[in-house]
């Protein structure tokens, strides 16, 4: 799959291409985006749903292709998004429900799918300052966990998510679905362990890591004095020794009951809302 697969399609501004065949080469290219290798080669990914597509366009993400179901034709918001896609040089496809189900791998697919260019924030562009919180995830494996963490980071007002080591792809269909659109709002960076150490040293942030060996209650840390990086370990094995040693504080979330651990996304949410508690206020209802 090439970077410019859609450029091979002759089109005029305002043209909408109708596709009903599953063997159409453009459809095949889009379906291939369910594979990480094809997403990396093309630098693109798929997002389902009209709201997600609108959010992404509002936030300035580059759209390559817009796909919508015949049944959505003529709907004002769909027509607007189609016009914006064409204006940005993207391709618009009107497809049968059979084609849409095949692309999204769902029986009842959303009416609209957008193919967007991936966007990574270079690690050195993350410059923690007062009041900022970042989440760093070591080798996160589960797409649902990663998507939920990105969504939670967005809700809590975190400034970015850093993927350390071999992590699951934030641009997979499962992860993008689980972010509920927050993948478009939260800066994502990736780093090797060594790159993370180097960034950490010059960042001026305090690194607070959850660890089974942590003797400190996570609620007793002062999250106000410095920008904070919350470092969370892998679902199965937790944090490796080198990362744990690099943290300024090793903390634990006190627990009762028989469960001996929390799901990674839940633990990250607990940490995030505590770290940002001094910054989060309910809007005055009056």
N, C-alpha and C positions, 0 to 999 in steps of 0.2 A: 504493500500500500504506500503510495507516494504522498509527500507533503502537500502536493497540489492536485490531488485526485479530482477535485471539483473543477479545476481550471481546464481539464480536458473536455469539459462539457460546453459546447457552444451555446451561448445564451445572450439574450439582449436584456437591457435594463427593463424591469417590469415583467420579465418572462417567468411564468410558473410552469414547471415541468410536471406532467402527470405520469405517475408510475404505478403500474398494477402488477408487474412481474417480479417474482422473488429472485429471478436470475439476473435482474438488471445490475450492471457492474457497480453503479453508485450504491445501490442497496447492499450489495455484497461488501463493499468497502465500509459502509456504516455498521453492518453486522459484525465486521471484523473488530470493531472497537470494543467488543466484549473481551478481547485478548489484550493483556498488558503489553505484549511485544508490538502489536499493531498501534496501540495508543501511543507508545513511546516513539515509534517510527514516524507517525503522522503528527505527533505533538498535539493531538486533539482528544476530546472525550465527549460523551453523550450526557445530556441532562433532560429529564422527562418533565413535562407539565408546563402549561402556559405561564403560571405564576413564576416558576423558576427561570424560564427563558426571559420574561420581562425583567425580573430582578437582575439577571446577569447583564442584560443590555443597559439597564439603568446604571449599573456599576462599571460600565465601560469595557466589558469583556468582548473579545472579537468572535463574532459568529461566522462559521464557515457555511453551514447548511441548516436550513429550517425544514422540518418534515411535519406535515399536518394531515389529519384524516379528512377524507372527502366531506364527512359530516360536519366538520368545523368550518367549511368554506362559507364565506359571507359573514361570519361573526366579526363584529367590529374590532375587537382586540386582536384576533388572529390576523385580520387584514392589516392592522397597524404594524404588527410584528413582522409580517411578510414584507411590507413596504420598507421597513427599517433594514431588514436583512438584505434586500436587493440594493438599497442605497449604500450599504457597506460593502457591496461586492460579493455578497454571499449568494448561495443557490437556494431556491425554494422548491420543495417537492410536495405535490399533492398526491397522497397515496391511498390505496385501499386499506381497509381495516386489517386484512390478512397480512399485508406488507408491514403495517405498523406493529402488529402482534409479533411478527417474526423479528423485527428490529429490537423490540424492547423485551422479548422473551416473556411476555405476559399475555394472558387470555383477554383481559379487559384493559388494554393499554390507555395511557393518557392520550388526549387528542393531538398533543403537540410535543415534538422532540427537537431539541437544538443540539447541533454539533459545534462545540466551542474549542478555541485554542487553549491549551493548558497554560497555567501561569504559576511560576515559582518565584518566590522572593529570594534574592541572594542573601545568604546568612549575614554577610557584612552589612547589609542594608537594615538589619534589625538592630536598632540602637535604643536599648532600654533607658527610659528616663523615669523620673518620679511618677508614681501612680500607675505604672505599666506592669502587667503580668503576662508572662509567656508560659506555655505548656510545652515541655520537651518530653517526647515519648521514645523510649528505647525499644526498638524492634517490635512495635505493635503489629499484631498478626491478623486481628479480626476486623474485617471491613465495617461491620456494624458498630463495633467499639470505636473505631477511628471516626466514623461518620458522626456518631453521637457526641464524641469529645469535641469535634469541630463545631457542632451545633451548640454545645454547652459553652464553649469558649466564646462564641459569638454572643450568646445570651448574657454571659457574665461580664462582657466588655474586655476580654483579653485581647492583647495586641498581636498575637500570632501563635502558631503551632509549629514546633520544630520536630522533624522526624529524624531520629538518630539511628544509624545502622540500617539493616535490611528491614524495611517496614512494608506493610501492605500499601497498595496504591490508592492515594486519596481520590484519584480520578476514575476508579472503577465504578461501574453502574451501581453496585450495592452501597459503596461508601457515599457516592453523590446522593443517592436516595435517602440514606440515613442522615445526611447533613440538613435535609429539608431546605436547601438553598444557601445554607451558611458557608458552603465551600466557596461561594462567590464573594463573601464578605470578610473572611479571615485570611490574612497573609499566611502562606505555607512555605516553610523553608526545609531543606534537607541537609544532613551533615553526616560525615563519618564521626566516630567517637573522638578521633584526634582533632578534627575541625571544630567539634563542639567544645572540647577542652580549651582550644585556642581562643574561640569566641567568648567563652565564659570568663576567661582571665581578663580580657580587655573590655568586657561588657559593663562592669561596675554593678552588676546585679547580684543579689544573693540567690543561691541555688538551694531550694528546699526539696529534699527527696523523701518519698515514702519508702520505708524499708522495715523488714521484720525485725532487724536489729535496732531499729530506732527506739531510743529511750525517752524521746521528747513527745509530749502530746501536741498534735498539730495546731491546737487552738492557742498554745502559749507562745508561739513565734510572733515576733513583731513584723508584720507585713507592711507597715507604713513607712519604715525608715529608708528603705531602698526599693528599687524595682525588683521584682521577684520572678524567678524561673522555677516552676513546679516540675520536678523531674520524676517521671513515673516509669516503672519497670514493665518488662514484658509479662503478658498474661500468665505464662506457665512458670517462668524461672525468676521473675522479679529483676532487680537491678544487678548487673555484674559488679564485682568488687571494685574495679577501676572507677566506674561511674559513681558508685556509692561513696568512695573515698574522696571524690572531687567535690562532693556537696558540702555546703556550709552548715546545713542542719539535716540530720536524719530524723524523720518524724514518723509517728504511727497514729492511726485513727483508732481510738479505744473502741472495743467491741464487747458485747455480751451475747449470750445465746450460743447455739451450737455451730453456726456457720463460722469457719475459721478464716474466711477471707471475703473481700468484696469484689464484685465485678470491676474491671479496670475503668470502664466509663463512669460507673457510679463513684468509685474512689476519687477519680479526677474531678468529678462534679463537686463532691464534698470539699475537696481541697481548694478548688477555684472559688467557690462562694465564700469560704472562710478567708482566703487571701484577699478577696476584694470586698469583704463585708463593710470596711470603713468607707468604701467608695459608692456602695449601692444604696440608693434611697428610693422608696416608693414615691411616685409623683404625688403631690398633695391632692387628695381627692376633693378638697374644697375648692 
